[in-house]
């Protein structure tokens, strides 16, 4: 049976989340399960939704993407992390 890949978007910029949401919508096998505006909210959403992939902004207020990724590396099940950033 075909199963969707669950994706979580974590970015503090609403426009960036909107763009990622639009890109995901082009793929029938990807399902957005949650969005978060900071690292702490991303970790909470991961614990609740168990995404397969986390699209993670590096620069966010509070707990940033790098710290969130370090914590997600210890999660079970461990999601794949893709860093998305506007910085060089």
C-alpha positions as a LaTeX table, in Angstrom:
\begin{tabular}{lrrr}
\hline
Residue & $x$ (\AA) & $y$ (\AA) & $z$ (\AA) \\
\hline
Unk1 & 0.00 & 0.00 & 0.00 \\
Unk2 & 1.14 & 3.52 & $-0.81$ \\
Unk3 & 1.87 & 5.65 & 2.22 \\
Unk4 & 2.42 & 9.37 & 2.38 \\
Unk5 & 5.71 & 10.85 & 3.54 \\
Unk6 & 4.91 & 13.08 & 6.51 \\
Unk7 & 6.60 & 16.48 & 6.46 \\
Unk8 & 6.95 & 19.19 & 9.09 \\
Unk9 & 7.94 & 22.76 & 8.20 \\
Unk10 & 9.80 & 24.80 & 10.83 \\
Unk11 & 10.56 & 28.41 & 9.88 \\
Unk12 & 9.95 & 31.68 & 11.70 \\
Unk13 & 9.14 & 33.51 & 8.43 \\
Unk14 & 5.51 & 33.05 & 7.31 \\
Unk15 & 6.47 & 33.75 & 3.68 \\
Unk16 & 9.10 & 31.01 & 3.77 \\
Unk17 & 6.58 & 28.55 & 5.24 \\
Unk18 & 4.12 & 29.50 & 2.50 \\
Unk19 & 6.71 & 28.86 & $-0.22$ \\
Unk20 & 7.67 & 25.49 & 1.23 \\
Unk21 & 3.98 & 24.60 & 1.58 \\
Unk22 & 3.48 & 25.40 & $-2.13$ \\
Unk23 & 6.47 & 23.25 & $-3.12$ \\
Unk24 & 5.16 & 20.32 & $-1.05$ \\
Unk25 & 1.72 & 20.63 & $-2.63$ \\
Unk26 & 3.27 & 19.76 & $-6.01$ \\
Unk27 & 4.07 & 16.25 & $-4.73$ \\
Unk28 & 1.19 & 13.86 & $-4.14$ \\
Unk29 & 3.25 & 11.57 & $-1.92$ \\
Unk30 & 4.23 & 14.33 & 0.55 \\
Unk31 & 1.79 & 15.31 & 3.30 \\
Unk32 & 2.28 & 18.37 & 5.49 \\
Unk33 & 1.47 & 17.32 & 9.06 \\
Unk34 & 2.49 & 20.45 & 10.98 \\
Unk35 & 4.19 & 23.83 & 10.89 \\
Unk36 & 6.25 & 25.52 & 13.56 \\
Unk37 & 7.69 & 29.03 & 13.92 \\
Unk38 & 10.59 & 28.14 & 16.23 \\
Unk39 & 12.72 & 25.21 & 17.29 \\
Unk40 & 10.85 & 24.45 & 20.51 \\
Unk41 & 7.52 & 24.30 & 18.68 \\
Unk42 & 9.15 & 22.11 & 16.03 \\
Unk43 & 10.27 & 19.61 & 18.67 \\
Unk44 & 6.78 & 19.56 & 20.20 \\
Unk45 & 5.22 & 19.02 & 16.76 \\
Unk46 & 7.68 & 16.22 & 15.99 \\
Unk47 & 6.79 & 14.46 & 19.24 \\
Unk48 & 3.11 & 14.71 & 18.34 \\
Unk49 & 3.14 & 13.97 & 14.59 \\
Unk50 & 6.30 & 11.84 & 14.06 \\
Unk51 & 7.18 & 13.32 & 10.65 \\
Unk52 & 9.46 & 11.46 & 8.25 \\
Unk53 & 11.09 & 14.71 & 7.10 \\
Unk54 & 11.61 & 18.04 & 8.88 \\
Unk55 & 12.28 & 21.12 & 6.74 \\
Unk56 & 14.18 & 23.21 & 9.26 \\
Unk57 & 15.25 & 26.84 & 9.10 \\
Unk58 & 18.63 & 27.41 & 10.73 \\
Unk59 & 18.08 & 30.93 & 12.10 \\
Unk60 & 15.00 & 31.03 & 14.35 \\
Unk61 & 14.35 & 32.83 & 17.63 \\
Unk62 & 14.86 & 30.90 & 20.84 \\
Unk63 & 15.89 & 27.35 & 20.02 \\
Unk64 & 17.46 & 27.63 & 16.56 \\
Unk65 & 17.44 & 25.04 & 13.81 \\
Unk66 & 20.89 & 23.64 & 14.59 \\
Unk67 & 19.98 & 23.00 & 18.23 \\
Unk68 & 16.62 & 21.54 & 17.21 \\
Unk69 & 18.39 & 19.23 & 14.73 \\
Unk70 & 20.77 & 18.02 & 17.45 \\
Unk71 & 17.80 & 17.08 & 19.61 \\
Unk72 & 15.96 & 15.45 & 16.70 \\
Unk73 & 19.05 & 13.30 & 16.04 \\
Unk74 & 18.28 & 11.58 & 19.36 \\
Unk75 & 14.55 & 11.15 & 18.65 \\
Unk76 & 12.87 & 7.83 & 17.92 \\
Unk77 & 11.80 & 7.50 & 15.24 \\
Unk78 & 14.43 & 9.92 & 13.93 \\
Unk79 & 13.19 & 12.16 & 11.11 \\
Unk80 & 15.35 & 13.18 & 8.17 \\
Unk81 & 16.32 & 16.84 & 8.58 \\
Unk82 & 16.67 & 19.19 & 5.61 \\
Unk83 & 18.03 & 22.63 & 6.42 \\
Unk84 & 16.30 & 25.51 & 4.62 \\
Unk85 & 17.81 & 28.94 & 5.03 \\
Unk86 & 17.98 & 32.29 & 3.31 \\
Unk87 & 21.54 & 32.81 & 4.56 \\
Unk88 & 24.72 & 31.87 & 2.67 \\
\hline
\end{tabular}
